[in-house]
Amino acid sequence: MIDLDDVFPLRSPQLSAALERAPRHRLSVSGHLDYGNALPIEDQRYVQTTTARAEDFAWRFYSQLGFDPGEQLLPPTGSKGSHVLMFGHVGCGKSTELRQLAVALHHPDRYWVVHVDLVALIDPQDVRFSDVWLAAVGELMRNLEQDGLVIPDKALHDFQVWFSERILSHESLKDVSGGLSVEAEAGIGIASLARLFGRITAALRVGSSYKDTLRTVVRNTFDKFAVSLNTLLSAATLALRAAGKARRILFVIDGADRFRAEDWKRFFVHDVNPLTRLDCFAVYAAPMALKVSGHRLDTFKCLVLPMVKILEADGITRRVEAFDALRELVLKRCHHTLIADVQVLDRMIEFSGGHLRDLLRLLHAACINTKNSIVDTSAVDAAIADLASEFRDKLTYAHYATLVRIDRRSTNEGTNDMLADLVDKGALLEYNAGSWRQSHPIVRTLAGYRYAASIEQPSTVMEVA
């Protein structure tokens, strides 16, 4: 088993306690691994990975939003806002990091953060622009109601008219509006709007017959919807300042990185113009495949949450900071007595490529595959084979050949559809905010990759779109 004094000789009492709380049975470990969801704030399993990622991401993130923790600068009050894309591989920790970063921004002198979890609110496998912003406005209304903020009736008037004419009176939407048409006669308030949006997002979530109608209504009347929302946001901002709660409103829209390729292209590329009409600050968790797709993203400010960089560019030298962080991440979820030795732990880390979710998936598979009470080398190798089979099912020779060529010249030489597809599939990992690329270590174990490496000539130059 692992000796913690060898791995963390200078650990704090808090870290020692967190490590001792880890599950002590392999099936308990696998049963408690929820790598599809972000960690809640204050979760003891959270690990600071800024140094491990070899990028000062937090500083750049705050700067995009006009906040300097050292100088305590306030967010701009005169600006109409901005829309920021936070790129990162699916499973690299974007959602967890967004939650942590938003804590510092949610402050009376800074922002009032509205967190929008699209995965929980709508169907991420069938998305339109209208779905996202109906869900976002619904969360805004719910938060306004919870905080007890009073919005002048005049600021709600345009929304009242829009809902009365377009939603409440629409023949196909009578069921989703329920009995709110009665309330509309007296004027819709924040509470009733929050209830209505709750019903709307529920309808979008279950894929009901209302979905297409709602989308059509928003698309055909978006100008009025945008004007109404901007008026509401302006009034809500004034109310927040008067109450001493914040200077600006910030939407943190999580889950857009999980859209299907056709949906994120539609949302971030083809339907991007409506975003320019919304006067707000918004941060979107965006798919890395969008970044490498080559599409113009002039409407947005962009930044990247880098992959944890476990090796230097030579592909050999270990980065101590990265291994320390990822060892802590694993041992907070699996008691150190369950892992045979540090070499076994590091083997999981090496084959994860610094991808946090894949590291946890390897841990899960190793716990399931071990025939002993502990995770040993054979269990980790079986886990690697399990994940490799998933890649095998979705990669072709063209994929393998491209990966071989990239690995032979790992610097970023451009973008094309093939690269976007490989990133979307998780077979190609990007480091240093995209300046260095490498195939996933598990992919390199596959016969298809080895065959491509034997066929492809080292002098072959990767075609770049």
Secondary structure, DSSP 8 states (H G I E B T S, - for coil): ---HHHH-TT--HHHHHHHHTS-SSHHHHHHT--TTS---TT-TT----TTTTTS-HHHHHHHHTT--TTTT----SSS--EEEEEEE-TTSSHHHHHHHHHHHHBSTTSEEEEEEEHHHHS-TTS--HHHHHHHHHHHHHHHHHHTT----HHHHHHHHHHIIIIIIT-GGGHHHHTTHHHHHTT---HHHHHHHHHHHHHHHHTT-THHHHHHHHHHHTHHHHHHHHHHHHHHHHHHHHHTTS-SEEEEEEE-GGGS-HHHHHIIIIIT-GGGGG--SEEEEEEEHHHHTT----TTSEEEE------B-TTSSSB-HHHHHHHHHHHHTTS-GGGBS-HHHHHHHHHHHTT-HHHHHHHHHHHHHH-SSSSB-HHHHHHHHHHHHHHHHTT--HHHHHHHHHHHHS-B-----HHHHHHHHTT-EEEEGGGTEEEE-TTGGGSHHHHHHHHHS-TT------
